[in-house]
Amino acid sequence: MIRVLLALLLLATPVTAAELKLATWNVAWLTTREDGNRNLPRNLKSRSRGDLARLRGYADRLAADVIALQEVDGPEGAALILDPAEWRFFFPDERDVQRSGIAVRRNIPARQNPDLAALDLNAGARFSLRRGVDVTVGEGRSSLRILSLHLKAGCREPDDRGRDCDNIARQAEIIADWIEARRKAGEAFAIAGDFNRRFDRDPLILPMLERAAPLTRATAGRSNPCWGGRPFIDHILLGGAARDWAVPNSLRVLVYTERQPEWRKRLSDHCPVSVVLDIP
């Protein structure tokens, strides 16, 4: 009888959705390497303890559950602003300073999938084009496959032309293949990162991705208030069931309170961008 009553109680308990805050943040050359390291730009200055403390404060204010990171020098770099006791770090199998990564809170199940290594069109070069890191968070039908990436710079505008645009188009083809694989597998997925591309009037890159599967772009029709306002190049794209999980009007940009130009280098020239997902 007790077992029957427990079963009835369980059936009567409503199944509630879980909110997950997904963010993307290019932290701009976040590294533990010392000034003068051959893998760093000559004019790059290390952040002070105070600068790192400010970044940690912004990470706390962001209050995300999953962060797609860019320009972070592996787990050691991520640990400068995120507490490893609270976060797990996933980075691609490469030694580049400007790596993409994914940080996931330790109370959330997560596993790393093979890197999207093909995105690095100059593998092995001193300054390569960066792999994508691929992580699944959650379990079962509520799991979300997340790709964090940082694409080639130099082709932001719709009418730009040249080698940089050729390279980012090649990268888009690789991402489109990844998207198609997610569609065929019936997976909910998100692509978050620094696309180095303005999408509002994009005739090439975004349409190429959308041909692989329907996508919802969290930044669509919005402008980025970071550092005085500009079009977004940091985007969060949702596909599969994740398109229905996006909480309406949940897009947020955490703008730094520091306004002087010097803080663009001391903090980052990118602000964290986030969206909330209501996962069944």
Contacts in CASP RR format, 6 or more apart in sequence:
PFRMAT RR
TARGET T0000
AUTHOR 0000-0000-0000
METHOD contacts of the structure
MODEL  1
MIRVLLALLLLATPVTAAELKLATWNVAWLTTREDGNRNLPRNLKSRSRG
DLARLRGYADRLAADVIALQEVDGPEGAALILDPAEWRFFFPDERDVQRS
GIAVRRNIPARQNPDLAALDLNAGARFSLRRGVDVTVGEGRSSLRILSLH
LKAGCREPDDRGRDCDNIARQAEIIADWIEARRKAGEAFAIAGDFNRRFD
RDPLILPMLERAAPLTRATAGRSNPCWGGRPFIDHILLGGAARDWAVPNS
LRVLVYTERQPEWRKRLSDHCPVSVVLDIP
15 280 0 8 1.000
17 278 0 8 1.000
17 279 0 8 1.000
17 280 0 8 1.000
18 142 0 8 1.000
18 278 0 8 1.000
18 279 0 8 1.000
19 247 0 8 1.000
19 276 0 8 1.000
19 277 0 8 1.000
19 278 0 8 1.000
19 279 0 8 1.000
20 65 0 8 1.000
20 66 0 8 1.000
20 108 0 8 1.000
20 137 0 8 1.000
20 144 0 8 1.000
20 276 0 8 1.000
20 277 0 8 1.000
20 279 0 8 1.000
21 63 0 8 1.000
21 64 0 8 1.000
21 65 0 8 1.000
21 66 0 8 1.000
21 274 0 8 1.000
21 275 0 8 1.000
21 276 0 8 1.000
21 277 0 8 1.000
22 64 0 8 1.000
22 65 0 8 1.000
22 66 0 8 1.000
22 67 0 8 1.000
22 68 0 8 1.000
22 146 0 8 1.000
22 190 0 8 1.000
22 192 0 8 1.000
22 236 0 8 1.000
22 274 0 8 1.000
22 275 0 8 1.000
22 276 0 8 1.000
22 277 0 8 1.000
23 62 0 8 1.000
23 64 0 8 1.000
23 66 0 8 1.000
23 67 0 8 1.000
23 68 0 8 1.000
23 192 0 8 1.000
23 272 0 8 1.000
23 273 0 8 1.000
23 274 0 8 1.000
23 275 0 8 1.000
24 67 0 8 1.000
24 68 0 8 1.000
24 69 0 8 1.000
24 70 0 8 1.000
24 148 0 8 1.000
24 192 0 8 1.000
24 193 0 8 1.000
24 194 0 8 1.000
24 234 0 8 1.000
24 235 0 8 1.000
24 236 0 8 1.000
24 272 0 8 1.000
24 273 0 8 1.000
24 274 0 8 1.000
25 62 0 8 1.000
25 67 0 8 1.000
25 68 0 8 1.000
25 69 0 8 1.000
25 70 0 8 1.000
25 268 0 8 1.000
25 270 0 8 1.000
25 271 0 8 1.000
25 272 0 8 1.000
25 273 0 8 1.000
26 69 0 8 1.000
26 70 0 8 1.000
26 71 0 8 1.000
26 150 0 8 1.000
26 193 0 8 1.000
26 194 0 8 1.000
26 234 0 8 1.000
26 268 0 8 1.000
26 269 0 8 1.000
26 270 0 8 1.000
27 55 0 8 1.000
27 69 0 8 1.000
27 70 0 8 1.000
27 71 0 8 1.000
27 72 0 8 1.000
27 81 0 8 1.000
27 268 0 8 1.000
27 270 0 8 1.000
28 71 0 8 1.000
28 265 0 8 1.000
28 267 0 8 1.000
28 268 0 8 1.000
28 269 0 8 1.000
28 270 0 8 1.000
29 40 0 8 1.000
29 41 0 8 1.000
29 44 0 8 1.000
29 71 0 8 1.000
29 97 0 8 1.000
29 98 0 8 1.000
30 47 0 8 1.000
30 55 0 8 1.000
30 71 0 8 1.000
30 72 0 8 1.000
30 73 0 8 1.000
30 77 0 8 1.000
30 78 0 8 1.000
30 80 0 8 1.000
30 81 0 8 1.000
31 40 0 8 1.000
31 72 0 8 1.000
31 73 0 8 1.000
31 77 0 8 1.000
31 97 0 8 1.000
32 73 0 8 1.000
32 76 0 8 1.000
32 77 0 8 1.000
32 80 0 8 1.000
33 39 0 8 1.000
33 40 0 8 1.000
33 73 0 8 1.000
33 97 0 8 1.000
34 46 0 8 1.000
35 44 0 8 1.000
35 45 0 8 1.000
35 46 0 8 1.000
36 42 0 8 1.000
36 44 0 8 1.000
39 97 0 8 1.000
39 126 0 8 1.000
40 97 0 8 1.000
45 265 0 8 1.000
47 55 0 8 1.000
47 80 0 8 1.000
47 266 0 8 1.000
48 266 0 8 1.000
51 266 0 8 1.000
51 267 0 8 1.000
52 80 0 8 1.000
52 81 0 8 1.000
54 258 0 8 1.000
54 266 0 8 1.000
54 267 0 8 1.000
55 80 0 8 1.000
55 81 0 8 1.000
55 267 0 8 1.000
55 268 0 8 1.000
56 80 0 8 1.000
56 81 0 8 1.000
56 82 0 8 1.000
58 254 0 8 1.000
58 256 0 8 1.000
58 267 0 8 1.000
58 272 0 8 1.000
59 67 0 8 1.000
59 81 0 8 1.000
59 82 0 8 1.000
61 254 0 8 1.000
62 254 0 8 1.000
62 272 0 8 1.000
62 274 0 8 1.000
64 272 0 8 1.000
64 274 0 8 1.000
65 104 0 8 1.000
65 105 0 8 1.000
65 108 0 8 1.000
66 102 0 8 1.000
66 103 0 8 1.000
66 104 0 8 1.000
66 105 0 8 1.000
66 108 0 8 1.000
66 137 0 8 1.000
66 146 0 8 1.000
67 82 0 8 1.000
67 102 0 8 1.000
67 103 0 8 1.000
67 272 0 8 1.000
68 100 0 8 1.000
68 101 0 8 1.000
68 102 0 8 1.000
68 146 0 8 1.000
68 148 0 8 1.000
68 149 0 8 1.000
68 192 0 8 1.000
68 193 0 8 1.000
68 236 0 8 1.000
69 78 0 8 1.000
69 100 0 8 1.000
69 101 0 8 1.000
69 102 0 8 1.000
69 103 0 8 1.000
69 148 0 8 1.000
70 98 0 8 1.000
70 99 0 8 1.000
70 100 0 8 1.000
70 101 0 8 1.000
70 148 0 8 1.000
70 149 0 8 1.000
70 150 0 8 1.000
70 193 0 8 1.000
70 194 0 8 1.000
70 270 0 8 1.000
71 97 0 8 1.000
71 98 0 8 1.000
71 99 0 8 1.000
71 150 0 8 1.000
71 194 0 8 1.000
72 78 0 8 1.000
72 91 0 8 1.000
72 98 0 8 1.000
72 99 0 8 1.000
72 100 0 8 1.000
72 101 0 8 1.000
73 97 0 8 1.000
73 98 0 8 1.000
73 99 0 8 1.000
74 89 0 8 1.000
74 91 0 8 1.000
74 99 0 8 1.000
74 101 0 8 1.000
75 84 0 8 1.000
75 89 0 8 1.000
75 91 0 8 1.000
78 87 0 8 1.000
78 89 0 8 1.000
78 91 0 8 1.000
78 101 0 8 1.000
78 103 0 8 1.000
79 89 0 8 1.000
82 89 0 8 1.000
82 103 0 8 1.000
85 106 0 8 1.000
86 105 0 8 1.000
86 106 0 8 1.000
87 103 0 8 1.000
87 104 0 8 1.000
87 105 0 8 1.000
87 106 0 8 1.000
88 103 0 8 1.000
88 104 0 8 1.000
88 105 0 8 1.000
88 106 0 8 1.000
88 110 0 8 1.000
89 101 0 8 1.000
89 102 0 8 1.000
89 103 0 8 1.000
90 101 0 8 1.000
90 102 0 8 1.000
90 103 0 8 1.000
90 104 0 8 1.000
90 110 0 8 1.000
90 112 0 8 1.000
90 133 0 8 1.000
90 135 0 8 1.000
91 99 0 8 1.000
91 100 0 8 1.000
91 101 0 8 1.000
91 133 0 8 1.000
92 99 0 8 1.000
92 100 0 8 1.000
92 101 0 8 1.000
92 115 0 8 1.000
92 117 0 8 1.000
92 130 0 8 1.000
92 131 0 8 1.000
92 132 0 8 1.000
92 133 0 8 1.000
93 115 0 8 1.000
93 117 0 8 1.000
93 131 0 8 1.000
94 115 0 8 1.000
94 120 0 8 1.000
94 123 0 8 1.000
94 128 0 8 1.000
94 130 0 8 1.000
94 131 0 8 1.000
96 127 0 8 1.000
96 128 0 8 1.000
96 130 0 8 1.000
98 127 0 8 1.000
98 130 0 8 1.000
98 150 0 8 1.000
99 130 0 8 1.000
99 131 0 8 1.000
99 133 0 8 1.000
100 130 0 8 1.000
100 131 0 8 1.000
100 132 0 8 1.000
100 133 0 8 1.000
100 148 0 8 1.000
100 149 0 8 1.000
100 150 0 8 1.000
100 193 0 8 1.000
101 132 0 8 1.000
101 133 0 8 1.000
101 148 0 8 1.000
102 110 0 8 1.000
102 133 0 8 1.000
102 135 0 8 1.000
102 146 0 8 1.000
102 148 0 8 1.000
104 110 0 8 1.000
104 135 0 8 1.000
104 137 0 8 1.000
108 137 0 8 1.000
108 138 0 8 1.000
109 137 0 8 1.000
109 138 0 8 1.000
109 139 0 8 1.000
110 135 0 8 1.000
110 136 0 8 1.000
110 137 0 8 1.000
110 138 0 8 1.000
111 135 0 8 1.000
111 136 0 8 1.000
112 133 0 8 1.000
112 134 0 8 1.000
112 135 0 8 1.000
113 134 0 8 1.000
113 135 0 8 1.000
113 136 0 8 1.000
113 145 0 8 1.000
114 134 0 8 1.000
115 131 0 8 1.000
115 132 0 8 1.000
115 133 0 8 1.000
115 134 0 8 1.000
116 131 0 8 1.000
116 132 0 8 1.000
116 133 0 8 1.000
116 134 0 8 1.000
116 147 0 8 1.000
116 149 0 8 1.000
116 174 0 8 1.000
116 175 0 8 1.000
116 178 0 8 1.000
117 123 0 8 1.000
117 131 0 8 1.000
117 132 0 8 1.000
118 174 0 8 1.000
119 129 0 8 1.000
119 130 0 8 1.000
119 131 0 8 1.000
119 132 0 8 1.000
119 149 0 8 1.000
119 151 0 8 1.000
119 171 0 8 1.000
119 174 0 8 1.000
119 175 0 8 1.000
120 128 0 8 1.000
120 129 0 8 1.000
120 130 0 8 1.000
120 131 0 8 1.000
121 128 0 8 1.000
121 129 0 8 1.000
121 152 0 8 1.000
121 167 0 8 1.000
121 170 0 8 1.000
121 171 0 8 1.000
122 128 0 8 1.000
122 129 0 8 1.000
129 151 0 8 1.000
129 152 0 8 1.000
129 167 0 8 1.000
129 171 0 8 1.000
130 149 0 8 1.000
130 150 0 8 1.000
132 147 0 8 1.000
132 148 0 8 1.000
132 149 0 8 1.000
132 150 0 8 1.000
133 147 0 8 1.000
133 148 0 8 1.000
133 149 0 8 1.000
134 145 0 8 1.000
134 146 0 8 1.000
134 147 0 8 1.000
134 178 0 8 1.000
135 145 0 8 1.000
135 146 0 8 1.000
135 148 0 8 1.000
136 143 0 8 1.000
136 144 0 8 1.000
136 145 0 8 1.000
136 146 0 8 1.000
137 143 0 8 1.000
137 144 0 8 1.000
137 146 0 8 1.000
138 144 0 8 1.000
141 280 0 8 1.000
142 279 0 8 1.000
142 280 0 8 1.000
143 187 0 8 1.000
143 188 0 8 1.000
144 188 0 8 1.000
144 189 0 8 1.000
144 190 0 8 1.000
144 242 0 8 1.000
144 277 0 8 1.000
144 279 0 8 1.000
145 182 0 8 1.000
145 187 0 8 1.000
145 188 0 8 1.000
145 189 0 8 1.000
145 190 0 8 1.000
146 189 0 8 1.000
146 190 0 8 1.000
146 191 0 8 1.000
146 192 0 8 1.000
147 175 0 8 1.000
147 178 0 8 1.000
147 189 0 8 1.000
147 190 0 8 1.000
147 191 0 8 1.000
147 192 0 8 1.000
148 192 0 8 1.000
148 193 0 8 1.000
149 175 0 8 1.000
149 191 0 8 1.000
149 192 0 8 1.000
149 193 0 8 1.000
149 194 0 8 1.000
149 195 0 8 1.000
150 193 0 8 1.000
150 194 0 8 1.000
150 196 0 8 1.000
151 168 0 8 1.000
151 171 0 8 1.000
151 172 0 8 1.000
151 194 0 8 1.000
151 195 0 8 1.000
151 196 0 8 1.000
151 197 0 8 1.000
152 164 0 8 1.000
152 167 0 8 1.000
152 168 0 8 1.000
152 171 0 8 1.000
152 196 0 8 1.000
153 164 0 8 1.000
153 196 0 8 1.000
154 160 0 8 1.000
154 164 0 8 1.000
154 165 0 8 1.000
154 168 0 8 1.000
154 196 0 8 1.000
155 162 0 8 1.000
155 164 0 8 1.000
155 165 0 8 1.000
155 167 0 8 1.000
155 168 0 8 1.000
155 196 0 8 1.000
155 197 0 8 1.000
156 196 0 8 1.000
156 197 0 8 1.000
156 198 0 8 1.000
156 233 0 8 1.000
157 198 0 8 1.000
158 198 0 8 1.000
158 201 0 8 1.000
158 202 0 8 1.000
158 203 0 8 1.000
158 204 0 8 1.000
165 204 0 8 1.000
168 196 0 8 1.000
168 197 0 8 1.000
168 205 0 8 1.000
169 204 0 8 1.000
169 205 0 8 1.000
169 208 0 8 1.000
172 204 0 8 1.000
172 205 0 8 1.000
172 208 0 8 1.000
172 209 0 8 1.000
173 208 0 8 1.000
175 191 0 8 1.000
175 209 0 8 1.000
176 208 0 8 1.000
176 209 0 8 1.000
176 211 0 8 1.000
176 212 0 8 1.000
177 212 0 8 1.000
179 189 0 8 1.000
179 191 0 8 1.000
179 209 0 8 1.000
179 212 0 8 1.000
179 213 0 8 1.000
179 215 0 8 1.000
179 239 0 8 1.000
180 212 0 8 1.000
180 213 0 8 1.000
182 189 0 8 1.000
182 213 0 8 1.000
182 239 0 8 1.000
182 240 0 8 1.000
183 212 0 8 1.000
183 213 0 8 1.000
183 240 0 8 1.000
186 240 0 8 1.000
186 241 0 8 1.000
187 240 0 8 1.000
188 239 0 8 1.000
188 240 0 8 1.000
188 241 0 8 1.000
188 242 0 8 1.000
188 245 0 8 1.000
189 238 0 8 1.000
189 239 0 8 1.000
189 240 0 8 1.000
189 242 0 8 1.000
190 236 0 8 1.000
190 237 0 8 1.000
190 238 0 8 1.000
190 239 0 8 1.000
190 242 0 8 1.000
191 209 0 8 1.000
191 235 0 8 1.000
191 236 0 8 1.000
191 237 0 8 1.000
192 235 0 8 1.000
192 236 0 8 1.000
192 237 0 8 1.000
193 234 0 8 1.000
193 235 0 8 1.000
193 236 0 8 1.000
194 233 0 8 1.000
194 234 0 8 1.000
194 270 0 8 1.000
195 205 0 8 1.000
195 233 0 8 1.000
195 234 0 8 1.000
195 235 0 8 1.000
196 233 0 8 1.000
197 205 0 8 1.000
197 206 0 8 1.000
197 233 0 8 1.000
198 231 0 8 1.000
198 232 0 8 1.000
198 233 0 8 1.000
199 205 0 8 1.000
199 206 0 8 1.000
199 217 0 8 1.000
199 219 0 8 1.000
199 220 0 8 1.000
199 232 0 8 1.000
199 235 0 8 1.000
200 220 0 8 1.000
200 221 0 8 1.000
200 231 0 8 1.000
206 217 0 8 1.000
209 215 0 8 1.000
209 237 0 8 1.000
213 239 0 8 1.000
213 240 0 8 1.000
214 239 0 8 1.000
214 240 0 8 1.000
214 243 0 8 1.000
215 237 0 8 1.000
215 238 0 8 1.000
215 239 0 8 1.000
215 243 0 8 1.000
216 237 0 8 1.000
216 238 0 8 1.000
216 239 0 8 1.000
216 242 0 8 1.000
216 243 0 8 1.000
216 246 0 8 1.000
217 235 0 8 1.000
217 236 0 8 1.000
217 237 0 8 1.000
217 238 0 8 1.000
218 235 0 8 1.000
218 236 0 8 1.000
218 237 0 8 1.000
218 238 0 8 1.000
218 246 0 8 1.000
218 251 0 8 1.000
218 273 0 8 1.000
218 275 0 8 1.000
219 232 0 8 1.000
219 234 0 8 1.000
219 235 0 8 1.000
219 236 0 8 1.000
219 251 0 8 1.000
219 273 0 8 1.000
222 232 0 8 1.000
222 251 0 8 1.000
223 229 0 8 1.000
223 230 0 8 1.000
223 231 0 8 1.000
223 232 0 8 1.000
224 230 0 8 1.000
224 231 0 8 1.000
224 232 0 8 1.000
224 233 0 8 1.000
224 234 0 8 1.000
224 253 0 8 1.000
224 271 0 8 1.000
224 273 0 8 1.000
225 253 0 8 1.000
225 255 0 8 1.000
225 271 0 8 1.000
226 253 0 8 1.000
226 255 0 8 1.000
226 256 0 8 1.000
226 270 0 8 1.000
226 271 0 8 1.000
227 264 0 8 1.000
227 269 0 8 1.000
227 271 0 8 1.000
232 273 0 8 1.000
234 270 0 8 1.000
234 273 0 8 1.000
235 273 0 8 1.000
236 273 0 8 1.000
236 274 0 8 1.000
236 275 0 8 1.000
238 245 0 8 1.000
238 246 0 8 1.000
238 275 0 8 1.000
238 277 0 8 1.000
242 277 0 8 1.000
245 277 0 8 1.000
245 278 0 8 1.000
245 279 0 8 1.000
245 280 0 8 1.000
246 275 0 8 1.000
246 276 0 8 1.000
246 277 0 8 1.000
246 278 0 8 1.000
247 275 0 8 1.000
247 276 0 8 1.000
247 277 0 8 1.000
247 278 0 8 1.000
250 274 0 8 1.000
250 275 0 8 1.000
250 276 0 8 1.000
251 273 0 8 1.000
251 274 0 8 1.000
251 275 0 8 1.000
252 273 0 8 1.000
252 274 0 8 1.000
252 275 0 8 1.000
253 271 0 8 1.000
253 272 0 8 1.000
253 273 0 8 1.000
253 274 0 8 1.000
254 271 0 8 1.000
254 272 0 8 1.000
254 274 0 8 1.000
255 271 0 8 1.000
256 263 0 8 1.000
256 267 0 8 1.000
256 271 0 8 1.000
258 266 0 8 1.000
258 267 0 8 1.000
END
